[in-house]
Amino acid sequence: MVVVSDFDAIVIGAGIQGSYTAYHLSKNSKTLLIDQFALPHSRGSSHGQTRIIRKAYSKTCYTHMMTECYQLWKQLEAEANVELFRQTGLLVLGQEEDPDFQCVKSTLVDNKVPMMTLTSADFSTRFPAIRLPKEVSAILDETAGILYADRALKTLQDLFRRFGGTIRDGEKVVEIHPGSLVAVTTTTGIYRAKSLVITAGPWTNKLLNLVGLQLPLKTLRIIVCYWKEKVPGTYGISKGFPCFLRMFSSAFQHHFYGLPSNEYPGLMKVCYHNGNDSDPDERDIAFRLPSQDVNLLSDFLSKEFPGLDPKPAVIEYCMYTNTPDLDFILDHHPDHRNIIIGAGFSGHGFKLAPVVGKVLSELCIGKKPSYDLSPFKIHRFSFKSLL
C-alpha cells in the first residue's frame, strides 16, 4: 500500500460536480480526485454529449445560482479555449393553471431574464413542426441552450491536472476513516487529507455507509432516447430549433424534455424526466423493451412532434440520484465537519456544477459559502446514523 499524506483535500467521484469541486480547490490547495472507474466512463450521471442549460426554474434559488453559472461556464471556455455552450433558447410548454408553470414564468419575470410569451399564432409561425394543444401556453427562455457535456468534463479534468491536481481513476474506495486527517483507502492505496468531499452520484450512500450515514437518496435508471427526424433538419440546431421542456399538470408525474438534433445527425434527443429504481452497479442488466417510459414518449411525440418517427432510433442509459424534494444536498457530514457531501442532484444538476463546485470547495476550506445553503441542508430530512 502507498501512503500519501500531503493532500489538502480529497474529492471522491469525478463526475461534473466532483470535477468542478476539484478544479476550484486545485487553484489554492493540493487536491486529489478519485474515481472508481477508468476515465472517461458512462456509468454515472455526467456522460453524454449534451445537457440543457437554463434559467427557467420554478425555484428562485436555482435561477439566482444560474447567473454566476453562466459566467463560470464562459470563464472555463476562455481558460481552455474551447466551446462548451451554445445558445438555442428553451421553450417551456404548459397549462396556465399549472402552479409549476406559473412559478417558472414568475421566476423569469422577477429575475428579469430575457424571455418571450408566445401567442398561439406566434408559436405556429415560429415552430410549425410542433403540434401544440390548444390549452397549452408557451414561453421562451432566450438565455438557455446546450452544454457540451463530455467536452466540459474532459476540459475540467485537464485544467485540474494543469493546476497541479492529481487524478486516481480505476480505484474503488473501500474504507474511509474520519479524523483530523481523513484516511481514504482504495483498491490501490491509502490517501490522507485535511478534508474530504464526497460527490459520488448514485454511489453516494454506499460511500456514506463507510462513515456511518445513510441519506434518503433514490437511484433511478433513466432511458435516454433519440428519435429520427422524418425530414432531416426539421428539429435541427443548425435551423435554430430550441430545447424544450413540456410540463404537465396532471397527466404525468414528470415532464418531458428535448434538445435539437445535434449530437447524432438527424436524431432529436427527447426524454422522460423519470425512471425506474435501480442499483447503480446493476444499471446495465438487460431488461425487456419497450419499457413504459418509452411508450409514454412515443405516444407524446406522435401527438405533439409529428415530424419524428415515434420509434426510438437509439436508446442509452443514465442515472439520477434523487432526494425526496428533488433539491440538492450540499452540507457537512453531521458528525465530521471535514467531510463534505454533494449529492441528490435529481437529474438537474449538470448546468449548476460551476456554483455547486464553488460552494463545496468553500465548505471544504472553511470559507463562508457564497450562497444561502439552507435549502440544501441534510437536516431537512430524516436520516440514519449508523454509528
Phi and psi in degrees as a GROMACS rama.xvg file:
@    title "Ramachandran Plot"
@    xaxis  label "Phi"
@    yaxis  label "Psi"
@TYPE xy
-96.2241  127.493  VAL-2
-103.433  121.611  VAL-3
-117.129  117.893  VAL-4
-117.981  6.01594  SER-5
-109.438  24.3685  ASP-6
-88.3161  142.539  PHE-7
-79.0168  -35.7476  ASP-8
-147.719  146.45  ALA-9
-121.323  136.042  ILE-10
-118.245  125.256  VAL-11
-103.482  120.27  ILE-12
109.916  108.852  GLY-13
-104.136  33.2478  ALA-14
-74.4697  -166.825  GLY-15
-64.49  -38.4906  ILE-16
-68.9792  -46.1081  GLN-17
-67.0551  -39.1039  GLY-18
-67.9242  -37.9924  SER-19
-69.7536  -36.1762  TYR-20
-62.8019  -47.0738  THR-21
-63.1891  -39.4803  ALA-22
-57.9288  -48.6781  TYR-23
-62.4998  -45.1063  HIS-24
-64.642  -36.344  LEU-25
-67.0103  -16.2838  SER-26
-72.0039  -21.3936  LYS-27
-135.299  -6.00101  ASN-28
-134.834  150.772  SER-29
-78.8596  115.095  LYS-30
-126.828  140.348  THR-31
-114.997  132.631  LEU-32
-115.442  122.826  LEU-33
-115.175  138.376  ILE-34
-138.328  141.948  ASP-35
-73.2548  -19.7478  GLN-36
-109.558  153.979  PHE-37
-65.39  134.362  ALA-38
-91.0242  143.363  LEU-39
-80.9364  158.914  PRO-40
-142.931  168.514  HIS-41
-121.855  30.0968  SER-42
-90.5493  -19.7555  ARG-43
-105.84  -126.921  GLY-44
-122.156  -0.148583  SER-45
-111.659  0.452533  SER-46
-84.8503  176.146  HIS-47
102.956  163.038  GLY-48
-82.6582  -31.7358  GLN-49
-139.429  154.754  THR-50
-140.526  155.409  ARG-51
-81.4644  139.536  ILE-52
-119.943  135.053  ILE-53
-158.509  158.326  ARG-54
-103.425  -7.69819  LYS-55
-72.9513  98.5962  ALA-56
-134.121  153.043  TYR-57
-83.1858  -15.1648  SER-58
-112.808  124.705  LYS-59
-62.7943  -30.7696  THR-60
-57.7929  -37.0487  CYS-61
-74.3806  -38.7374  TYR-62
-61.7719  -39.8123  THR-63
-60.8731  -45.463  HIS-64
-62.7343  -35.422  MET-65
-64.9616  -26.1014  MET-66
-57.9486  -47.6267  THR-67
-74.7634  -32.3953  GLU-68
-57.6016  -44.8514  CYS-69
-58.0901  -41.6715  TYR-70
-64.4434  -41.9077  GLN-71
-73.1559  -33.7383  LEU-72
-63.3137  -41.5101  TRP-73
-64.2182  -39.3828  LYS-74
-62.1131  -41.3519  GLN-75
-64.0437  -41.3235  LEU-76
-57.7322  -43.4778  GLU-77
-67.9596  -40.9604  ALA-78
-62.2911  -39.6232  GLU-79
-98.1055  -8.88109  ALA-80
55.0772  51.6411  ASN-81
-143.736  144.85  VAL-82
-81.4468  124.397  GLU-83
-119.074  -15.8369  LEU-84
-131.976  138.64  PHE-85
-133.336  123.207  ARG-86
-77.3618  127.24  GLN-87
-128.529  -19.6316  THR-88
83.7801  161.628  GLY-89
-135.34  119.668  LEU-90
-79.9961  126.291  LEU-91
-109.137  118.085  VAL-92
-117.782  122.885  LEU-93
-168.732  174.882  GLY-94
-88.509  142.277  GLN-95
-58.2722  -32.6464  GLU-96
-79.9077  -5.04661  GLU-97
-75.6732  118.135  ASP-98
-58.1224  -37.4543  PRO-99
-66.4356  -39.4401  ASP-100
-62.8043  -42.4198  PHE-101
-64.6509  -37.5277  GLN-102
-65.2  -39.6094  CYS-103
-62.3592  -45.7629  VAL-104
-59.1889  -46.7966  LYS-105
-63.39  -40.9115  SER-106
-63.3502  -42.0114  THR-107
-64.0049  -44.3979  LEU-108
-66.4325  -47.6259  VAL-109
-63.2922  -30.7458  ASP-110
-98.5098  10.8845  ASN-111
53.2955  40.467  LYS-112
-79.2504  129.266  VAL-113
-54.8399  121.541  PRO-114
-152.596  166.476  MET-115
-135.123  142.842  MET-116
-102.254  121.782  THR-117
-99.3868  128.027  LEU-118
-72.3047  165.747  THR-119
-60.8309  -35.7951  SER-120
-67.9938  -44.4426  ALA-121
-58.6739  -43.8389  ASP-122
-64.6172  -48.792  PHE-123
-64.6549  -28.1705  SER-124
-74.4177  -44.0241  THR-125
-79.2675  -34.1049  ARG-126
-130.833  65.6455  PHE-127
-66.568  -16.444  PRO-128
-83.1184  -1.427  ALA-129
-109.278  129.328  ILE-130
-98.3303  90.3313  ARG-131
-84.3387  126.436  LEU-132
-58.6521  149.608  PRO-133
-58.4712  -33.3847  LYS-134
-83.238  1.23437  GLU-135
-101.467  133.171  VAL-136
-101.273  163.262  SER-137
-136.339  132.694  ALA-138
-127.151  156.668  ILE-139
-124.822  114.517  LEU-140
-79.8477  103.875  ASP-141
-72.4456  -17.7527  GLU-142
-82.0824  -13.3394  THR-143
-75.2316  170.736  ALA-144
178.131  -151.56  GLY-145
-121.01  148.702  ILE-146
-106.62  138.518  LEU-147
-84.6031  96.8298  TYR-148
-65.9101  -57.1148  ALA-149
-57.4109  -40.7957  ASP-150
-64.6372  -39.9752  ARG-151
-64.3128  -42.9478  ALA-152
-64.1421  -45.6925  LEU-153
-63.8052  -39.4718  LYS-154
-60.1517  -46.1609  THR-155
-59.7759  -46.1647  LEU-156
-67.4118  -36.1234  GLN-157
-65.4338  -43.5459  ASP-158
-67.6161  -37.8821  LEU-159
-56.5386  -45.9221  PHE-160
-63.9488  -40.4112  ARG-161
-61.4308  -33.6065  ARG-162
-82.8703  5.90802  PHE-163
101.098  3.89693  GLY-164
-74.0307  156.595  GLY-165
-115.292  131.967  THR-166
-112.629  129.653  ILE-167
-117.448  98.9007  ARG-168
-101.998  165.29  ASP-169
68.8498  22.7785  GLY-170
-123.793  113.935  GLU-171
-86.3311  132.913  LYS-172
-77.1907  127.298  VAL-173
-114.707  -19.7515  VAL-174
-148.152  144.744  GLU-175
-133.001  124.595  ILE-176
-114.896  108.848  HIS-177
-66.3774  161.777  PRO-178
159.188  -175.898  GLY-179
-60.2324  -32.3475  SER-180
-113.366  124.238  LEU-181
-84.2255  128.554  VAL-182
-103.708  125.846  ALA-183
-115.47  119.546  VAL-184
-103.59  127.245  THR-185
-112.581  -178.923  THR-186
-67.4144  -8.07211  THR-187
-117.677  -35.3038  THR-188
-159.611  -177.662  GLY-189
-119.712  130.832  ILE-190
-128.034  141.186  TYR-191
-127.442  148.037  ARG-192
-157.172  165.368  ALA-193
-70.2545  -31.4207  LYS-194
-140.202  152.204  SER-195
-129.753  134.28  LEU-196
-115.989  127.586  VAL-197
-106.632  113.011  ILE-198
-131.734  64.0576  THR-199
-101.066  14.8081  ALA-200
54.717  -130.159  GLY-201
-67.4783  -10.5177  PRO-202
-94.5751  8.14269  TRP-203
-57.3736  -50.8888  THR-204
-65.7972  -30.9517  ASN-205
-64.1094  -34.5102  LYS-206
-78.4634  -40.4185  LEU-207
-64.4177  -28.2055  LEU-208
-59.5967  -26.1048  ASN-209
-72.9584  -16.9033  LEU-210
-121.58  29.5143  VAL-211
72.7296  33.6724  GLY-212
-143.332  142.749  LEU-213
-137.204  124.051  GLN-214
-102.148  157.457  LEU-215
-79.0754  70.291  PRO-216
-106.741  138.3  LEU-217
-116.837  126.807  LYS-218
-100.038  130.451  THR-219
-121.876  139.576  LEU-220
-89.7362  121.381  ARG-221
-104.256  133.859  ILE-222
-90.4024  121.76  ILE-223
-104.115  114.899  VAL-224
-113.122  144.469  CYS-225
-121.387  134.781  TYR-226
-121.797  134.963  TRP-227
-77.5443  131.864  LYS-228
-71.6868  131.799  GLU-229
-65.871  -37.5029  LYS-230
-117.906  109.89  VAL-231
-51.9171  133.175  PRO-232
95.7677  -7.91586  GLY-233
-55.785  -42.2623  THR-234
-116.505  34.0373  TYR-235
-85.001  148.105  GLY-236
-65.3199  -32.6516  ILE-237
-69.4249  -19.574  SER-238
-94.609  6.32077  LYS-239
81.9894  18.2104  GLY-240
-74.7013  137.272  PHE-241
-88.5326  173.43  PRO-242
-72.1123  165.215  CYS-243
-143.793  154.371  PHE-244
-131.05  114.015  LEU-245
-103.667  109.4  ARG-246
-96.0774  148.854  MET-247
-129.637  136.687  PHE-248
-86.1728  -23.6471  SER-249
-149.839  -33.6249  SER-250
-62.9393  -37.9511  ALA-251
-129.697  153.25  PHE-252
-73.2245  -26.6884  GLN-253
-131.304  165.498  HIS-254
-95.5669  169.12  HIS-255
-103.917  151.854  PHE-256
-142.323  157.146  TYR-257
-150.171  155.765  GLY-258
-125.199  144.544  LEU-259
-60.4525  153.797  PRO-260
-60.6363  129.405  SER-261
-160.77  -61.4696  ASN-262
-71.0465  -39.5005  GLU-263
-110.473  117.011  TYR-264
-55.2767  127.617  PRO-265
81.007  4.50661  GLY-266
-121.62  134.427  LEU-267
-104.832  134.563  MET-268
-85.7842  116.401  LYS-269
-135.396  128.662  VAL-270
-136.133  159.927  CYS-271
-97.3609  129.685  TYR-272
-81.0499  54.745  HIS-273
-166.977  169.681  ASN-274
-164.502  -166.535  GLY-275
-103.735  144.684  ASN-276
-53.8278  135.098  ASP-277
-157.504  135.609  SER-278
-69.4699  130.803  ASP-279
-61.4492  -25.3978  PRO-280
-78.7322  -6.88668  ASP-281
-119.353  17.0999  GLU-282
-57.7657  -37.9112  ARG-283
-95.5463  10.6791  ASP-284
-64.3289  132.119  ILE-285
-61.5056  142.632  ALA-286
-141.005  159.831  PHE-287
-76.2136  134.682  ARG-288
-109.826  154.372  LEU-289
-80.2987  147.474  PRO-290
-86.0446  169.52  SER-291
-61.4177  -37.9307  GLN-292
-63.9144  -40.4237  ASP-293
-64.5407  -39.8891  VAL-294
-62.7162  -40.9679  ASN-295
-61.607  -45.1225  LEU-296
-63.0784  -44.6882  LEU-297
-60.3367  -43.1949  SER-298
-65.182  -43.2918  ASP-299
-61.0729  -47.0594  PHE-300
-66.5643  -36.3771  LEU-301
-58.9385  -35.0084  SER-302
-84.865  -40.1297  LYS-303
-113.608  -17.4646  GLU-304
-127.648  69.381  PHE-305
-66.0183  -13.3127  PRO-306
-81.191  2.11471  GLY-307
-109.655  143.402  LEU-308
-67.3761  125.01  ASP-309
-77.0343  12.2457  PRO-310
-112.893  125.765  LYS-311
-63.581  138.668  PRO-312
-87.5563  -32.9331  ALA-313
-138.456  136.527  VAL-314
-125.552  126.443  ILE-315
-125.755  178.143  GLU-316
-132.354  151.942  TYR-317
-146.3  167.161  CYS-318
-118.947  136.456  MET-319
-105.474  148.72  TYR-320
-123.638  102.951  THR-321
-99.5329  141.333  ASN-322
-92.5456  164.815  THR-323
-58.8433  -33.486  PRO-324
-102.57  4.59153  ASP-325
65.7817  13.7526  LEU-326
-98.7764  157.447  ASP-327
-70.8089  165.796  PHE-328
-113.472  118.798  ILE-329
-135.057  96.7321  LEU-330
-164.052  166.868  ASP-331
-76.9753  152.674  HIS-332
-58.8783  136.801  HIS-333
-57.5263  -27.3992  PRO-334
-112.909  -9.73242  ASP-335
-137.949  99.9524  HIS-336
-71.1388  -16.4502  ARG-337
-92.4537  12.3661  ASN-338
-113.107  117.962  ILE-339
-108.59  141.66  ILE-340
-121.72  127.023  ILE-341
-121.389  112.655  GLY-342
-154.776  172.321  ALA-343
66.157  46.2792  GLY-344
-79.2559  -5.15024  PHE-345
53.8386  32.4508  SER-346
78.4666  8.84546  GLY-347
-137.496  26.33  HIS-348
-95.1539  -18.9179  GLY-349
-57.0419  -50.0238  PHE-350
-60.8048  -27.065  LYS-351
-92.1219  1.69639  LEU-352
-57.666  -35.5794  ALA-353
-58.7827  -42.1996  PRO-354
-79.2813  -37.8672  VAL-355
-57.653  -48.0262  VAL-356
-61.0612  -36.8854  GLY-357
-64.356  -48.4076  LYS-358
-71.8736  -33.9903  VAL-359
-65.4587  -38.402  LEU-360
-67.1831  -35.1362  SER-361
-65.8003  -43.2502  GLU-362
-61.2811  -36.7124  LEU-363
-65.0923  -38.3586  CYS-364
-97.8575  5.19335  ILE-365
79.5718  21.1339  GLY-366
-91.9007  146.743  LYS-367
-61.5953  128.463  LYS-368
-61.5409  147.871  PRO-369
-72.0465  -15.5175  SER-370
-131.044  157.868  TYR-371
-69.5768  114.271  ASP-372
-98.4642  10.7457  LEU-373
-58.8541  -33.6436  SER-374
-69.5254  -8.73858  PRO-375
-117.273  15.4052  PHE-376
-77.0527  146.83  LYS-377
-63.1185  -37.684  ILE-378
-70.6915  -1.77399  HIS-379
-72.2035  -14.5926  ARG-380
-112.135  159.924  PHE-381
-82.4735  140.658  SER-382
-143.078  164.2  PHE-383
-101.179  125.183  LYS-384
-94.5136  124.352  SER-385
-99.3989  8.3639  LEU-386
